[in-house]
Amino acid sequence: MASRIIPVDPFDLVVFGGTGDLARRKILPALFRRYCAGQMQDGTRIIGAARAEYDTEGYRAFVHDELVEFAGPAAQDTDQVAGFLDILDYVAIDADGELGWSELSQMLSEERVRAFYFSVGPELFGGLAERLHRHGMAHGESRIVVEKPFGHDQATARRLNETLAEHFEEVQIYRIDHYLGKETVQNLMAIRFGNMLFEPLWNSQYVDHIQITVAETVGVAGRGEYYDNAGAMRDMVQNHLMQLLCLIAMEPPSKFDPDALRDEKLKVIRALDPAGQDDIVLGQYRADATRPGYHEDVGDPDSTTESFAALRLQISNWRWAGTPIYVRTGKRLRARKSEIAVVFKETPHSIFGPEAGRHRNILTIRLQPNEGIDLDMTIKEPGPGGMRLVDVPLDMTFAKALGPDAEDVPDAYERLIMDVIRGNQTLFMRDDEVEAAWAWIDPAIVECNKRGQPPLPYDAGSSGPEEALALMHRDGRRWREIKP
Ligand code: NAP
């Protein structure tokens, strides 16, 4: 199965923050891999922009070293690296001042697609949009890509939306959530809406509950200052987990089109019941023998920011009333694992009698690691001895099912950046969607604060605080294991 690469017309992409962590580790390697895949035509230009004083050669040397470190085996192809470096340029610019703006506008004289990636701190987003407009760079073929965090709460998100809207149309604004660019997340839509098998069962009549887990083994060191001001609710739940929830729970859109899809996602967020204090467990990781605890990682012994959140959610609509959705995310947990598990109800009656045990089908969508899908089926245990039942997974690991091409899928940033260039907003969040997510999470955070207690401590390498287990136990359910 050969992958199909469709080259895009030559374009200009300006990476504001072109020397920063995200640009080095993700954006530039992603662009390089798309270049190697043959997706960029002659004449395409990528322009790094930051305050640091580099000339073009200096920036190319900088990017060369970053590619060697972060772009994987492709960076060993010296011809490809040289070809990519050739399309790079640099401008020293101050997003907050006047340095570099006329130089940039002179560099972008051609009428063609131009994208501006805001890979800088969120306090600079508004100023960047305003300056791009003032310097005549916000024409119809211009797009801006805005990184997270998109606001700190609903009020700040709305203000940011309003500021961006003064200078760019909504169709020009690409709010990035890299989870939406993951292959398996898109596969979730293919599975739901490309197969007849699941959709008739995809409701509270057949689904007992859904679990969404995004577990990380890393702590917050290196991003401590930002993270301590956000916490798991703002950094993960408001965006990544809410987006996964929307895709799993939404009604089928009439077509795979940006607004049709985003309309359906918005309806899910708006149908969420408010979360009460009993529906949320927050935690903070302790130190272990070799690793510092959260307080040491952020350098504040009194910090009450959560590094773990588990929530019980309820969507009040015809499809999902009565089927809870449990979500959890945390740092310094037992394993790095992201998955969505759709747990079906037991059969209404077991013809095999009580000794056959209790069984249920579980559809698991593994986002990382080992992307793929499992469907737990109940079968007869082989051999003599009567009708003993056992649950086994029908395993569709993409790499096994689809061969080498499946291992070579573009990473989320590659796909999303090329979608920006193609003008496809399907996998990006719309203004009302972001505000609605905040409108749900803000009161949930207020509820947590009302408890007046710090987050519950949990051991590094565990599955989070015990109370998170109780969140499901009290409903007679249990979390799936977080294991490597
Ligand atoms: P970073 O490492 O601190 O880099 C910031 C970049 O912005 C640098 O290139 C810096 O270069 C430039 N910059 C700072 N002030 C500037 C100004 N006044 N004018 C022009 N350029 C300026 O930050 P980052 O980790 O790359 O994050 C960038 C954005 O992505 C943030 O919004 C962050 O929340 C988001 N994000 C990051 C990650 C990640 O993994 N790093 C993940 C998700 C989202 P100079 O100092 O030379 O100007």
Residues whose N, C-alpha, C, O or C-beta is under 5 A from the ligand:
A	BS01	NAP	G17 G18 T19 G20 D21 L22 A23 A49 A50 R51 A52 I93 D94 A95 D96 F118 S119 V120 G121 P122 E147 K148 P149
